[in-house]
Amino acid sequence: MGWAQKSVTALFEKPFFDLLSQAHKVHCQNFNQNQIELCALINIKTGACPEDCNFCNQSAHFKTGLKRESLMDLEKVIEKATALKELGVKRCCLGAAWRSPPKKDFPRVLEMIKGVKNLGFETCVTLGFLDTEQAKQLKDAGLDYYNHNIEASPEFYPSIVSTHTFQDRVETVEIVAENNIHVCCGGIFGLGETRKDRISFFLALSSLKSPPKSIPINRMIRFSQTPLQDVDILDMFEFVRTIAVARILFPQSRVRLSGGRKELSESDQALCFYAGANSIFVGDTLLTAENKNFKSDLSLMKRLGIQPIHTDYQVTS
């Protein structure tokens, strides 16, 4: 059952520190506040996406200068994943810029999942829209999570994408859940939406048939030559509020500080962690965007007394 609009609105309107205190309390009731999940994203196919998402530099509709790359070889994926294992990464996600997986490439992706799984990772992929048969094959290959963000509110969505609908995205999320794959579903904030849109986003997310096990929270990255290249940057306190609201509404889900983290200061990140974010993507790149340097992540975790979970890795330097 989803949350009521009045309740979500009241959370956003709380005084900032009252909201953070409530979110932190919920966080401590459900997780160890001094542990964080390290995830990584390998971009297995870059660019030439037929969708016109106004925020994305991988869309074929925009001349962003991004170099198009075909599907990565299995050996290269395993090589990259092996390197990530040494960093203490728990979950490895494979991402491809497709509307949906092509029949000729899908078997190769299934082999990638099996290979990454054999290294001891939790596995996740983001491949676009799925049908039931594809979801079954992903489950059989050992997939743990499928990422498919709803991105924004149902009302705001048509202003940022025209080649598919909000409901199209919801249908894939439901297909994933029906096939017993954990749902990873979140959104992007700072697209030009209002707080009312952010409230509507959370109402939609909480109304999914299967609540997401992990929720990526992205802060808009402004890519040159995309329609949103000049969009106003979202206020940092509003972004932290969004993290806190996500934690309260989804007390047992991983809330992942995802895209846009490169632009956050250490103090910004610490506020996000206090508000309930307990998962990050590590690695120098996040699909096509720069990410925080891993050494800086280690330094921050050490000073905050945070340790990665479910690995033998210890932060010592």
ABEGO torsion letter per residue (X at the ends): XBBBAAAAAAAAABBAAAAAAAAAAAAAAABBAABBBBBBBBBABBEGBABABAABAABAABBAGBBBBBBBBAAAAAAAAAAAAAAGBABBBBBBBBABBBAAAAAAAAAAAAAAAAAGBBBBBBAEBBBAAAAAAAAAAGBABBBBBAGBBAAAAAAABAABBAAAAAAAAAAAAAAGBBBBBBBBBGAGBBAAAAAAAAAAAAABABBBABBBBBBBBBBBGBAAAABBBBBAAAAAAAAAAAAAABAABBBBBBBGAAABBAAAAAAAAAAGBABBBBEABBEABBBBBAAAAAAAAAAAGBBBBGBABBBAX
